[in-house]
Amino acid sequence: MADGYGVLICPYCGKKFHPLSPTNHNGFCYFNGDLTRRAFCSADCYENYKEQFVVNVYSDLKIYCVKVGNEKRYMPYWGCAYYFTDIEECNAVINLKVVQE
């Protein structure tokens, strides 16, 4: 492209999109296990991507699990800054009523 920005590829649907497009949902991003940032072409792709990591619903909150290396990390909400290596620990924190999505 003449603007020098190139093209991004949505990690969910594989669609190519321009990073400066007005329809770009670059705000819908995630960091994967190797800490690289990815952008999605739409809010739907972002939500569908997140859903594949839901492992449980506890007290009306979705618990997500991502694998980093050989370790499973459970999070009481998507984008959580902390994680647990056991789903029961995650449930315990939710029981404390300190988790708000």
Stockholm file with secondary structure:
# STOCKHOLM 1.0

chainA/1-101         MADGYGVLICPYCGKKFHPLSPTNHNGFCYFNGDLTRRAFCSADCYENYKEQFVVNVYSDLKIYCVKVGNEKRYMPYWGCAYYFTDIEECNAVINLKVVQE
#=GR chainA/1-101 SS CTTSCCCEECTTTCCEECTTCTTCEEEEEEECTTCCEEEESSHHHHHHHHHTTEEEEETTEEEEEEEETTEEEEESSTTCSCCBSSHHHHHHHHHTTCCCC
#=GC SS_cons         CTTSCCCEECTTTCCEECTTCTTCEEEEEEECTTCCEEEESSHHHHHHHHHTTEEEEETTEEEEEEEETTEEEEESSTTCSCCBSSHHHHHHHHHTTCCCC
//
